[in-house]
């Protein structure tokens, strides 16, 4: 047995599983900033401290720290607001102070059904001006679920877009001729970076960065410019990944989860040529929204990865060391809220979105 373990291939080794989380060491205070949002999904903080917030039915609003909420802004493209679809993430251009560009991800209706799309427009007095769709998932398909849709800019100005497998089409997460179940990387204008891993391959779409993903609703870039994603498994098997260019992350061939019926999915948990997650959860946390904390309000959290949980509904903190998770703590479980997004405030506090028909923007500070 010892000899067998020594010669076992690296891909056969199990990924680290979430242990019983350590008790939270730091008391936090939660206050309401805004109430009355309908299924808010994405949040971006403007340079003046106000926030852009999306509502899944198709509204983009400006929220102020004093609780003031604007009327819906103009210039938002039509959305397919069914199931998990609608207006989803929002991100500011890295050069927002000069160009005033706002990026939106959304489920776009069209021939064949609907698909995730990315649009951008210039923020003016009443809304977005000159809005254009700069990228579309291919193909559009039927169904209301698994849109992915997180937006994350890299320091070089390129944009990562996470894409779900659209639920009924999971086998196509392995198909490089489509963008279902992928992470893609595009330039800020929607064109394709020349150094993407599949550029020049006739059998692959050039925007693909990594593939074999189920439904990535949490994505962020670390201080080194590395992408980190947290994706939904089925029943069990939520994954933390550090997607590398051209790599295959296995769905639905390998997974640590099972079907909601209890049936097995794929061939098991490992296969040669397919990547293992950095970490996985079973039971799941239903991840949505993530950020690396860099503020000063929570000094002990600096550099840690913070993740929103839809179920059981809380804030998850992961401490990473040399690319591995060395500690997990959980906060705010007593809120019993679906945490949809996690965004740092300019003063080091955190803003959280709660996903419900009476959604809120919450502010999290250290308890004094």
C-alpha positions as CSV (number, residue, x, y, z in Angstrom):
1,X,0.0,0.0,0.0
2,X,2.8,2.4,0.9
3,X,4.5,1.7,-2.4
4,X,1.2,2.3,-4.3
5,X,0.8,5.6,-2.6
6,X,4.3,6.6,-3.6
7,X,3.8,5.9,-7.2
8,X,0.2,7.2,-7.4
9,X,0.0,10.0,-10.0
10,X,-0.5,13.5,-8.7
11,X,-3.9,13.9,-10.4
12,X,-5.2,11.0,-8.3
13,X,-4.7,12.9,-5.0
14,X,-7.8,14.4,-3.5
15,X,-8.2,18.1,-3.1
16,X,-8.4,19.5,0.4
17,X,-12.0,19.4,1.7
18,X,-13.5,22.1,3.9
19,X,-13.1,21.0,7.6
20,X,-15.4,22.1,10.4
21,X,-14.7,25.9,10.2
22,X,-12.9,27.5,13.1
23,X,-15.0,29.7,15.4
24,X,-15.0,33.3,14.3
25,X,-12.3,35.2,16.3
26,X,-13.5,38.7,15.5
27,X,-16.9,40.2,16.5
28,X,-18.4,42.3,13.7
29,X,-21.2,44.9,13.5
30,X,-23.7,44.9,10.7
31,X,-25.8,48.0,9.8
32,X,-28.3,48.6,7.0
33,X,-27.3,51.0,4.3
34,X,-30.1,50.5,1.8
35,X,-33.4,48.5,1.9
36,X,-36.0,47.7,-0.7
37,X,-33.9,46.3,-3.6
38,X,-35.4,43.5,-5.7
39,X,-32.9,40.7,-5.9
40,X,-29.7,42.8,-6.1
41,X,-26.8,40.9,-7.7
42,X,-23.7,43.1,-8.3
43,X,-22.2,46.2,-6.6
44,X,-19.4,48.6,-7.6
45,X,-18.2,51.5,-5.5
46,X,-17.8,54.8,-7.3
47,X,-14.8,57.1,-6.5
48,X,-17.1,59.5,-4.6
49,X,-18.3,56.7,-2.3
50,X,-21.7,56.1,-3.9
51,X,-22.4,52.7,-5.2
52,X,-23.8,51.2,-8.5
53,X,-26.1,48.3,-7.7
54,X,-27.9,46.0,-10.1
55,X,-31.3,44.4,-9.6
56,X,-31.9,41.2,-11.4
57,X,-35.2,42.3,-13.1
58,X,-33.1,44.8,-15.1
59,X,-32.5,47.9,-13.1
60,X,-29.3,49.7,-12.3
61,X,-29.4,52.3,-9.5
62,X,-27.0,54.5,-7.5
63,X,-27.0,54.0,-3.8
64,X,-25.5,56.5,-1.4
65,X,-23.9,55.7,2.0
66,X,-26.7,57.7,3.7
67,X,-29.3,55.3,2.3
68,X,-30.5,57.4,-0.6
69,X,-31.4,55.3,-3.6
70,X,-31.8,56.7,-7.1
71,X,-34.5,55.9,-9.7
72,X,-33.4,53.3,-12.2
73,X,-30.7,54.6,-14.6
74,X,-31.3,54.8,-18.3
75,X,-29.1,53.0,-20.9
76,X,-29.4,49.4,-19.5
77,X,-29.8,46.8,-22.2
78,X,-32.9,44.5,-22.3
79,X,-32.5,41.4,-20.1
80,X,-33.9,37.9,-20.0
81,X,-35.2,38.1,-16.4
82,X,-36.2,34.5,-15.7
83,X,-35.0,32.0,-13.2
84,X,-31.5,33.0,-12.2
85,X,-31.2,35.4,-15.2
86,X,-31.5,39.1,-15.5
87,X,-29.1,42.0,-14.9
88,X,-26.2,40.6,-13.0
89,X,-22.7,41.9,-12.3
90,X,-21.4,45.5,-12.6
91,X,-17.8,46.6,-12.7
92,X,-16.0,50.0,-13.2
93,X,-13.4,50.4,-15.9
94,X,-9.9,50.5,-14.4
95,X,-9.7,54.0,-15.9
96,X,-13.1,55.1,-14.7
97,X,-11.9,58.5,-13.3
98,X,-11.0,59.4,-16.9
99,X,-13.4,57.4,-19.2
100,X,-16.5,56.9,-16.9
101,X,-17.1,53.5,-18.4
102,X,-19.3,51.0,-16.6
103,X,-19.4,47.3,-17.5
104,X,-22.5,45.1,-17.0
105,X,-23.0,41.3,-17.4
106,X,-26.6,40.1,-18.1
107,X,-28.6,37.4,-19.6
108,X,-29.4,38.5,-23.1
109,X,-32.4,37.2,-25.1
110,X,-32.0,36.3,-28.7
111,X,-32.2,33.7,-31.4
112,X,-32.0,30.2,-29.8
113,X,-32.9,31.4,-26.3
114,X,-30.6,33.5,-24.2
115,X,-27.0,33.7,-23.2
116,X,-24.7,35.7,-20.9
117,X,-23.5,39.0,-22.5
118,X,-21.3,41.9,-21.5
119,X,-22.1,45.6,-22.3
120,X,-20.5,48.9,-21.4
121,X,-21.6,52.5,-21.4
122,X,-20.4,55.8,-20.1
123,X,-22.0,57.0,-16.8
124,X,-23.7,60.3,-17.3
125,X,-26.2,62.4,-15.3
126,X,-29.2,60.2,-15.9
127,X,-27.7,56.8,-16.7
128,X,-25.4,55.0,-19.2
129,X,-24.7,56.7,-22.5
130,X,-23.6,55.0,-25.7
131,X,-24.2,51.5,-24.3
132,X,-22.9,48.7,-26.5
133,X,-22.8,45.0,-26.1
134,X,-19.1,44.1,-26.5
135,X,-19.2,40.3,-26.0
136,X,-21.7,37.5,-26.2
137,X,-21.7,33.9,-25.0
138,X,-22.0,31.4,-27.9
139,X,-24.4,29.8,-28.5
140,X,-27.6,31.1,-27.0
141,X,-29.6,28.2,-25.6
142,X,-32.9,27.5,-23.8
143,X,-33.2,27.6,-20.0
144,X,-33.2,30.1,-17.1
145,X,-30.2,29.0,-15.0
146,X,-26.4,28.9,-14.7
147,X,-25.3,32.2,-16.2
148,X,-22.0,32.6,-14.3
149,X,-21.5,36.3,-14.9
150,X,-18.8,37.7,-12.6
151,X,-16.6,40.4,-14.1
152,X,-13.0,40.8,-12.9
153,X,-10.4,43.1,-14.4
154,X,-6.7,42.1,-14.5
155,X,-4.0,44.7,-13.8
156,X,-3.1,44.7,-17.6
157,X,-6.6,46.0,-18.3
158,X,-8.1,42.7,-19.7
159,X,-11.4,41.5,-18.4
160,X,-12.3,38.0,-17.1
161,X,-15.9,36.9,-17.6
162,X,-17.2,33.8,-15.9
163,X,-19.8,31.7,-17.6
164,X,-22.1,28.9,-16.5
165,X,-22.8,25.7,-18.3
166,X,-26.5,26.8,-18.7
167,X,-27.6,23.8,-16.6
168,X,-29.0,21.5,-19.3
169,X,-25.9,21.6,-21.4
170,X,-23.2,20.6,-18.9
171,X,-21.4,18.3,-21.4
172,X,-20.5,21.3,-23.4
173,X,-18.4,22.7,-20.7
174,X,-15.7,20.4,-22.2
175,X,-16.4,21.6,-25.8
176,X,-13.9,24.3,-26.8
177,X,-16.0,25.4,-29.8
178,X,-18.5,27.0,-27.5
179,X,-18.3,29.3,-24.4
180,X,-20.7,27.4,-22.1
181,X,-19.0,26.4,-18.8
182,X,-15.9,28.6,-19.4
183,X,-13.9,31.5,-18.1
184,X,-13.1,33.9,-21.0
185,X,-10.7,36.8,-21.1
186,X,-11.3,39.8,-23.4
187,X,-9.9,43.2,-23.9
188,X,-11.7,46.2,-22.5
189,X,-13.4,46.8,-25.9
190,X,-14.4,43.2,-26.3
191,X,-11.6,42.2,-28.7
192,X,-9.5,39.1,-28.0
193,X,-6.0,39.3,-26.3
194,X,-3.4,37.9,-28.6
195,X,-1.8,35.9,-25.8
196,X,-5.0,33.9,-24.8
197,X,-4.2,30.2,-24.7
198,X,-6.4,29.0,-27.6
199,X,-5.7,31.9,-30.1
200,X,-4.9,30.3,-33.4
201,X,-6.6,27.0,-32.8
202,X,-9.3,26.3,-35.4
203,X,-11.2,24.0,-33.0
204,X,-11.4,26.5,-30.1
205,X,-12.9,29.9,-29.4
206,X,-10.0,32.4,-28.9
207,X,-11.6,34.1,-25.9
208,X,-11.5,31.0,-23.7
209,X,-9.1,31.2,-20.7
210,X,-10.1,28.0,-18.9
211,X,-12.8,25.4,-19.3
212,X,-14.7,22.6,-17.5
213,X,-16.6,24.9,-15.1
214,X,-20.1,24.4,-13.8
215,X,-21.4,27.9,-12.7
216,X,-18.8,30.4,-11.4
217,X,-20.6,33.2,-9.5
218,X,-17.6,34.4,-7.5
219,X,-14.4,35.7,-9.1
220,X,-11.6,38.1,-8.0
221,X,-8.0,39.0,-8.9
222,X,-5.3,38.9,-6.3
223,X,-2.4,41.4,-5.7
224,X,-0.3,39.5,-8.3
225,X,-3.0,39.6,-11.0
226,X,-4.0,36.0,-10.5
227,X,-7.6,35.0,-11.1
228,X,-9.4,33.1,-8.3
229,X,-12.9,31.7,-8.8
230,X,-15.4,30.0,-6.5
231,X,-18.0,27.9,-8.3
232,X,-21.2,26.1,-7.5
233,X,-21.1,22.3,-7.4
234,X,-24.2,20.3,-7.6
235,X,-25.0,18.6,-4.2
236,X,-21.6,18.9,-2.6
237,X,-18.5,20.0,-4.5
238,X,-18.4,23.8,-4.5
239,X,-14.9,24.6,-5.7
240,X,-12.2,27.2,-5.1
241,X,-10.0,27.4,-8.2
242,X,-7.0,29.5,-9.4
243,X,-7.7,29.1,-13.1
244,X,-4.6,28.9,-15.3
245,X,-4.6,29.5,-19.0
246,X,-5.7,26.6,-21.2
247,X,-6.4,24.3,-18.2
248,X,-9.4,21.9,-17.9
249,X,-11.2,22.0,-14.5
250,X,-13.1,18.8,-15.1
251,X,-16.9,19.5,-15.1
252,X,-18.8,17.3,-15.6
253,X,-16.3,14.5,-16.0
254,X,-14.9,14.9,-12.5
255,X,-16.5,16.5,-9.5
256,X,-16.7,16.2,-5.7
257,X,-20.5,16.6,-5.9
258,X,-23.4,14.4,-6.8
259,X,-26.6,15.1,-8.7
260,X,-29.5,16.6,-6.6
261,X,-31.2,13.2,-7.0
262,X,-28.1,11.6,-5.4
263,X,-26.9,10.0,-8.6
264,X,-23.3,10.0,-9.5
265,X,-21.9,12.6,-12.0
266,X,-19.1,11.7,-14.3
267,X,-16.4,9.2,-13.5
268,X,-15.3,10.3,-10.0
269,X,-13.1,13.0,-8.5
270,X,-9.9,12.8,-10.7
271,X,-8.7,12.2,-14.2
272,X,-5.4,12.7,-16.0
273,X,-5.3,16.1,-17.8
274,X,-7.9,17.6,-15.5
275,X,-7.2,20.0,-12.7
276,X,-8.0,19.5,-9.0
277,X,-9.6,22.4,-7.1
278,X,-7.5,24.2,-4.6
279,X,-10.3,23.5,-2.0
280,X,-13.8,22.2,-2.0
281,X,-16.9,22.3,0.2
282,X,-19.2,19.4,1.1
283,X,-21.8,20.5,2.5
284,X,-21.8,23.4,0.1
285,X,-21.7,27.1,0.8
286,X,-23.4,28.1,-2.5
287,X,-20.8,30.8,-3.3
288,X,-21.5,34.2,-4.8
289,X,-19.2,37.2,-4.8
290,X,-15.6,37.3,-3.5
291,X,-12.9,39.8,-2.8
292,X,-9.3,39.8,-1.4
293,X,-9.4,42.0,1.6
294,X,-6.8,44.9,1.5
295,X,-8.3,47.4,3.9
296,X,-7.3,48.6,7.4
297,X,-10.5,48.1,9.3
298,X,-9.9,44.4,9.8
299,X,-6.1,44.2,10.0
300,X,-6.1,40.4,10.7
301,X,-8.0,39.8,7.5
302,X,-5.5,41.6,5.2
303,X,-4.8,39.4,2.2
304,X,-7.6,36.9,3.0
305,X,-10.2,35.8,0.6
306,X,-13.8,36.8,1.6
307,X,-16.7,34.9,-0.1
308,X,-20.4,35.4,0.1
309,X,-22.6,32.3,0.8
310,X,-26.2,32.0,-0.4
311,X,-26.8,28.8,1.6
312,X,-26.5,28.5,4.6
313,X,-26.1,32.3,4.1
314,X,-23.0,33.9,5.7
315,X,-19.6,35.4,5.1
316,X,-16.7,32.9,4.6
317,X,-13.1,34.0,5.2
318,X,-10.2,31.9,3.8
319,X,-6.6,32.4,4.7
320,X,-4.3,31.3,1.9
321,X,-0.6,30.4,2.1
322,X,1.5,29.4,-0.9
323,X,-1.7,28.9,-2.9
324,X,-3.3,26.6,-0.3
325,X,-6.1,27.2,2.2
326,X,-4.8,27.0,5.7
327,X,-7.8,28.4,7.6
328,X,-11.5,28.9,7.2
329,X,-13.7,31.0,9.4
330,X,-17.4,31.9,9.0
331,X,-19.3,35.0,10.1
332,X,-22.9,36.4,10.1
333,X,-24.6,33.1,10.1
334,X,-27.2,34.5,12.4
335,X,-28.4,36.9,9.7
336,X,-30.0,34.1,7.8
337,X,-29.6,36.0,4.5
338,X,-28.4,35.0,1.1
339,X,-25.2,36.9,0.6
340,X,-24.9,37.6,-3.1
341,X,-21.9,40.0,-3.4
342,X,-19.0,41.1,-1.2
343,X,-17.3,44.4,-2.0
344,X,-14.8,46.5,0.1
345,X,-15.7,50.1,1.0
346,X,-13.2,52.9,0.6
347,X,-12.6,53.1,4.3
348,X,-11.9,49.4,4.8
349,X,-15.4,48.2,5.9
350,X,-17.3,45.7,3.7
351,X,-20.5,46.0,1.8
352,X,-22.7,42.9,1.3
353,X,-25.7,42.4,-0.9
354,X,-28.6,40.2,0.3
355,X,-30.4,38.4,-2.5
356,X,-34.2,38.6,-1.8
357,X,-37.3,40.4,-3.0
358,X,-36.5,42.8,-0.2
359,X,-32.8,42.9,-0.7
360,X,-30.4,45.1,1.3
361,X,-27.0,46.6,1.1
362,X,-25.3,45.9,4.5
363,X,-22.2,47.5,5.9
364,X,-19.9,45.3,8.1
365,X,-17.5,47.0,10.6
366,X,-15.5,45.6,13.5
367,X,-17.5,45.6,16.7
368,X,-16.2,48.2,19.1
